[in-house]
């Protein structure tokens, strides 16, 4: 995101930049340029803290539609060089190397070709790091080992010594809590991690995940079972002018409609809705309600309005909102009630609404409860890891 902003705004090139979803000091950076990262500004750093760590940093508002547009441009450049097997996130893909392409010199030439195409046809500001390895997991590790705009190739005979210079937190799948658990099991370095037995890692992780990490460190390709989605949701930090409860309710309606439309598009029903708000007085209010499995936008709109009226402090301004649909089941695996005349009418409406959105875009039509948020363009499209929105989102 920061690289795209530097491309679109030439005066930002070579300077520290942070990208924030909301232009507020209490918001956080969802991306940082390499110049900002040199001052320890990372994803998740609060904007106010980023200004302390990196005096002179420029904070810019996120523009997801631009990032999605560049994603598709970049994917075309890569696809012209090698077939993309899977898009992992908006800035990460993996490609399968045909057997006759696996010579290290050929791989390096291929990586350089991709980098050159991006520089020549897209932007010199948007760089591309390339990693190659015996399996997908090690390729991902390699892509981090010579950034920015570098190429790193891990060969089977290089393992595991080539990983020793890394820190435990550099290992994909090791976060802050997992690092502490590894320390408690006597593992303080990547060398010790690689030398641990499969049993040691299974005990350290407390699950089969440790066994999978052990195999991946040795170059084995691990095929994980597809995970089943557990929820759909959205959250938003409100700008100061949208914090009065009446306006915040409009934002909550918009978040609800966005989550419900995603859920419908992927063929799910929900049987539970959870709502949470954080107020300016630091109090947290939350409510969860169960119902018959549904994907009805009108039903959800009425339900969210009812829930909102049940707040214990209805006049206190709101800083942040969350809405989550849970207890999911697939729509094609559900038998609805026999008494569903109203539901059929609603489904006709829902389908008509989806057709309008598909043809004219996400902002062409919406339920009236979200008017305040729509008119101010609050809670715009967000890009989560593993999800690349469509161009019209």
Secondary structure, DSSP 8 states (H G I E B T S, - for coil): -HHHHHHH-GGGTTS-EEEESSSSTTSBEEEE-HHHHTTT--TT-BHHHHHHHSTT-EEEE--HHHHHHHHHHHHHHHHTTS---EEEETTEEE----GGG--HHHHHHHHHHHHHHHHHHT-SSS---EEE-SSHHHHHHHHTTTTTT-EEE--GGGTTGGGTTS-GGGSTT--HHHHHHHHHTT--SHHHHHHS-HHHHHHHHTSHHHHHHHHHHTT------------EEEEEE--GGG-SHHHHHHHHHHHHHHHHHHHHHTTEEEEEEEEEEEETTS-EEEEEEEEEEE--HHHHHHHHHHHHTT-TTTTS-EEEEEEEEEEEEEGGG----S--HHHHHHHHHHHHHHHHHHHH-TTS---GGGHHHHHTT-S-----TT----TT-
